[in-house]
Amino acid sequence: MDLLRSLPLGLYLEQPQTWLHKIDPRVKFIWLMSFLTTYTFANNEWRMLLVVLLVLTTLISGIPRRVWQQPQQMTGLLLFAFLVFAIGCITPDGLGLHYQSRLPAYQVVTTPAAQQANSAVSPSVSTPYLTSQVVKNKQPKGKTYNYTLFEIAWFKITRRSFDLALRLSTILFTVLYSTNLYLITTAPEEITAAIENLMHPLRKFKLPITEITLTLTLSLRFIPLVLEEIQNLIRAVMTRAINWKKLGFKSAIKIWLVVIERLLENLLLRAEQMASAMTVRGFTSPNQHKVLWHDLKLKRRDWVAIIILALFWGVRLIFGNEVS
């Protein structure tokens, strides 16, 4: 078992250097935030467009096929999103419940149009509030309306369940894969440099921006070390061929507590070694030791990406709003 290879989600891809690698990390960070924010209050067409844009960007970026076809990358996330969509479609939407009116049957005033709308939702629904909402929001003019899109025996797909399934599956893929695509095409040093540059105006409020970015860089560098320590300890336990059935529950818990204690000791030792290395190199404070993360300069391809981003937001504001 190799955790560093079996968990490649979000690990930086050093080679080959695609055009996504060469774009300024600040521009890519703003693009990432745009993908994560334009999803809110958007219609289903825009949500599907975000998924298509992410897939097309991966295909035309030049990222090797062996990378995005792995189960933890785009192919696996697409399959996971499709399973979430399929489960969400056949899940009850909550509107098919048997509602009981507060008033007696002879005091409930309903119109023929209201009765027809109730029967479209559920034959037993007679709530005036639900009826008015269905007639007001769901009944298109000049068209026949069917709340149930597909039904065979217990297999039933309604408009609300389809809408909820589409929202959930697209947001899962958009949030996970947009972040993953940013991480595999941007080095940790570039990420911290972009964040420090974008947070530079906050220095007026006397916030420790350099310390925050340095902590972020060390944490990104520390993740592979944690995976390596866990991997080594698990291999050490497996090589001893322990018979867990004969040990019992209490003995097994004691062994794993010893392993966890050893893991913490190794991680603290690694952290101490990193601190000693920084001290030897003369790093005492950001004021005395200037950290040059990355030379950030906007080039022609970055300005093209900014122009496309402006068009992206324009299309979102004009055509992507959810109709209430």
C-alpha positions in Angstrom: 0.0 0.0 0.0 1.4 3.3 -1.1 -0.6 6.3 0.3 1.4 8.8 -1.7 0.3 7.1 -5.0 -3.2 5.7 -4.0 -4.4 9.1 -2.9 -3.4 11.5 -5.7 -6.3 13.9 -5.3 -5.0 17.4 -5.1 -1.3 16.5 -5.5 0.7 18.9 -7.7 1.6 17.6 -11.2 5.1 18.8 -12.0 5.4 17.3 -15.5 4.3 18.0 -18.1 4.0 21.8 -17.8 0.6 22.7 -19.5 -0.7 26.1 -20.3 -2.7 25.9 -17.0 0.6 25.7 -15.1 1.9 28.8 -16.8 -1.1 31.1 -15.9 -0.6 33.4 -13.0 -1.7 31.8 -9.7 -3.6 34.9 -8.8 -5.7 34.7 -11.9 -6.3 30.9 -11.4 -7.3 31.6 -7.8 -9.9 34.2 -8.9 -11.2 31.7 -11.5 -11.5 29.1 -8.7 -13.5 31.5 -6.5 -15.7 32.3 -9.5 -16.5 28.7 -10.0 -17.3 28.3 -6.3 -19.5 31.5 -6.0 -21.4 31.6 -9.3 -23.1 28.4 -8.4 -25.2 30.0 -5.8 -28.6 31.3 -6.9 -28.0 29.9 -10.4 -30.3 27.9 -12.6 -29.8 24.3 -13.6 -28.5 25.3 -17.1 -25.7 27.3 -15.5 -24.8 24.4 -13.1 -24.5 22.0 -16.0 -22.4 24.6 -17.9 -19.9 24.7 -15.0 -19.5 20.9 -15.2 -19.0 21.0 -19.0 -16.5 23.9 -18.7 -14.4 21.9 -16.1 -14.4 18.8 -18.3 -13.5 20.7 -21.5 -10.7 22.6 -19.6 -9.2 19.4 -18.5 -9.4 17.8 -22.0 -7.8 20.8 -23.8 -5.3 21.7 -21.2 -2.9 18.9 -22.1 -3.0 17.1 -18.7 -2.0 13.5 -19.4 -4.8 11.0 -19.8 -3.3 8.8 -17.1 -3.9 11.5 -14.6 -7.6 12.5 -15.1 -8.7 8.9 -15.9 -7.7 7.7 -12.4 -10.5 6.7 -10.1 -9.7 9.6 -7.7 -9.7 12.2 -10.5 -12.2 13.5 -13.1 -13.5 10.1 -14.2 -14.2 8.9 -10.7 -15.8 12.2 -9.6 -18.1 12.1 -12.7 -19.2 8.6 -11.8 -19.7 9.6 -8.2 -21.8 12.6 -9.2 -23.9 10.4 -11.6 -24.6 7.9 -8.8 -25.7 10.8 -6.5 -27.9 12.1 -9.3 -29.5 8.7 -9.8 -30.1 8.1 -6.1 -31.5 11.7 -5.7 -34.0 11.2 -8.6 -35.7 8.1 -7.1 -35.6 9.5 -3.5 -39.0 10.8 -2.2 -39.1 14.6 -2.5 -41.3 15.2 0.6 -44.3 16.6 -1.4 -46.0 13.3 -1.8 -46.8 13.0 1.9 -50.4 12.7 3.2 -51.2 16.1 4.6 -54.0 16.5 7.0 -56.0 19.8 6.9 -56.5 21.7 10.2 -60.1 22.5 9.2 -62.9 19.9 8.9 -63.6 18.7 5.4 -66.9 20.7 5.1 -65.0 24.0 6.0 -62.2 23.6 3.4 -63.1 25.8 0.4 -61.4 24.6 -2.9 -61.9 25.6 -6.5 -61.8 23.2 -9.5 -58.4 24.6 -10.5 -57.1 24.0 -6.9 -58.5 20.5 -6.9 -56.8 19.8 -10.3 -53.4 21.1 -9.0 -53.7 19.0 -5.8 -54.4 15.9 -7.8 -51.3 16.6 -9.9 -49.1 16.6 -6.7 -50.8 13.8 -4.8 -54.4 12.5 -4.8 -54.7 12.9 -1.1 -53.4 16.4 -0.8 -56.0 19.0 0.1 -53.9 21.7 1.8 -55.0 25.2 0.5 -51.5 26.6 1.1 -49.8 23.9 -1.0 -52.5 24.3 -3.7 -51.9 28.0 -4.0 -48.2 27.6 -4.2 -48.4 24.9 -6.9 -50.9 27.0 -9.0 -48.8 30.1 -8.7 -45.3 28.8 -9.3 -45.7 25.5 -11.1 -48.5 25.9 -13.6 -47.2 27.3 -16.9 -49.6 29.2 -19.1 -50.9 27.4 -22.2 -49.1 24.2 -21.4 -50.1 20.9 -19.6 -48.4 20.4 -16.3 -47.3 17.1 -14.9 -45.6 17.0 -11.6 -44.5 13.3 -12.0 -42.0 13.0 -14.8 -41.7 9.3 -14.8 -43.3 6.5 -12.9 -43.2 2.7 -13.1 -44.4 0.7 -10.0 -42.3 2.1 -7.1 -39.8 3.8 -9.5 -41.0 7.5 -9.5 -39.2 10.7 -10.6 -40.8 14.0 -9.8 -39.9 17.5 -10.8 -38.7 18.4 -7.3 -36.6 15.2 -6.9 -35.0 15.7 -10.3 -34.2 19.3 -9.5 -32.7 18.4 -6.1 -30.6 15.6 -7.6 -29.3 17.8 -10.3 -28.3 20.5 -7.8 -26.6 18.1 -5.4 -24.6 16.2 -8.1 -23.4 19.3 -9.9 -22.3 21.1 -6.8 -20.4 18.0 -5.6 -18.5 17.8 -8.9 -17.9 21.5 -9.2 -16.6 22.1 -5.7 -14.4 19.0 -5.6 -13.0 19.0 -9.2 -12.4 22.8 -9.5 -10.3 22.7 -6.4 -8.5 19.6 -7.5 -7.7 21.1 -10.9 -6.3 24.2 -9.2 -4.1 22.2 -6.9 -2.7 19.8 -9.6 -1.7 22.8 -11.8 -0.4 25.2 -9.2 2.7 24.6 -7.0 2.3 25.2 -3.2 4.7 28.1 -3.3 2.7 29.7 -6.1 -0.5 29.3 -4.1 1.0 31.0 -1.0 2.5 33.7 -3.1 -0.9 34.4 -4.8 -2.7 34.4 -1.4 -0.1 36.8 0.1 -0.4 39.2 -2.8 -4.2 39.2 -2.8 -4.2 39.7 1.0 -1.7 42.5 0.9 -4.4 45.3 1.5 -5.1 43.6 4.9 -1.7 44.8 6.1 -3.4 48.1 6.9 -5.3 46.3 9.7 -2.0 45.0 11.1 -2.7 41.4 10.2 0.3 39.0 10.0 -0.1 38.1 6.4 3.5 36.7 5.9 3.1 34.5 9.0 -0.2 33.2 7.6 1.2 32.4 4.2 4.3 30.8 5.7 2.1 28.6 7.9 0.0 27.6 4.8 3.2 26.7 2.9 4.5 24.6 5.8 1.2 22.8 6.2 1.1 22.0 2.4 4.6 20.6 2.6 3.8 18.7 5.8 0.9 16.7 4.3 3.2 14.2 2.3 5.3 13.7 5.5 2.1 12.7 7.5 1.1 10.3 4.7 4.6 8.8 4.7 4.7 8.3 8.5 1.2 6.6 8.4 2.3 4.4 5.6 5.5 3.3 7.4 3.7 2.5 10.6 1.0 0.5 8.8 3.7 -1.5 7.0 5.5 -2.1 10.3 2.3 -3.5 11.8 1.5 -5.7 8.7 5.0 -7.2 8.6 4.7 -8.6 12.1 1.8 -10.8 11.0 -0.3 -10.1 14.1 -3.3 -12.5 14.6 -6.0 -10.0 15.5 -8.6 -12.6 16.2 -6.6 -14.2 19.1 -5.7 -10.8 20.6 -9.2 -9.7 21.4 -10.7 -6.2 21.4 -8.7 -4.8 24.4 -5.3 -6.0 23.2 -6.0 -4.7 19.6 -7.0 -1.3 21.1 -3.7 -1.2 23.1 -1.6 -1.9 20.0 -3.3 0.8 17.9 -2.9 3.3 20.8 0.8 2.5 20.8 0.9 3.0 17.0 -0.9 6.4 17.3 1.5 7.5 20.0 4.4 6.6 17.8 2.8 8.5 14.9 2.5 11.7 17.0 6.1 11.4 18.2 7.4 11.0 14.7 5.3 14.0 13.5 6.5 16.2 16.3 10.1 15.1 15.5 9.6 16.1 11.9 8.2 19.5 12.9 11.2 20.1 15.2 13.6 19.2 12.4 11.8 21.7 10.1 12.0 24.4 12.8 15.7 23.7 13.3 16.3 23.9 9.6 14.6 27.3 9.4 16.6 28.6 12.4 19.9 27.5 10.9 19.1 29.3 7.7 18.6 32.5 9.7 14.8 32.8 9.6 13.8 34.6 12.8 11.0 36.9 11.7 9.4 38.1 8.4 10.9 41.6 9.0 14.5 40.3 9.1 14.2 37.4 6.6 12.4 38.4 3.4 10.6 35.4 1.9 10.5 35.6 -1.9 7.9 33.1 -2.8 7.4 33.7 -6.6 7.9 36.4 -9.1 4.3 37.4 -9.9 3.9 39.3 -13.2 0.9 39.4 -15.4 1.6 38.3 -19.0 -0.4 38.2 -22.2 -2.0 34.9 -21.5 -3.0 36.2 -18.0 -4.8 39.2 -19.5 -6.6 36.9 -21.9 -7.7 34.8 -19.0 -8.9 37.9 -17.2 -11.0 39.1 -20.2 -12.6 35.6 -20.5 -13.3 35.8 -16.8 -15.1 39.1 -17.3 -17.2 37.6 -20.1 -17.8 34.6 -17.8 -19.3 36.8 -15.1 -21.3 38.8 -17.7 -23.0 35.6 -19.0 -23.7 34.5 -15.4 -25.4 37.8 -14.4 -27.5 37.9 -17.6 -28.5 34.3 -18.3 -27.5 32.3 -15.2 -29.9 33.7 -12.6 -32.4 31.3 -11.1 -36.0 32.2 -12.0 -38.1 32.6 -8.9 
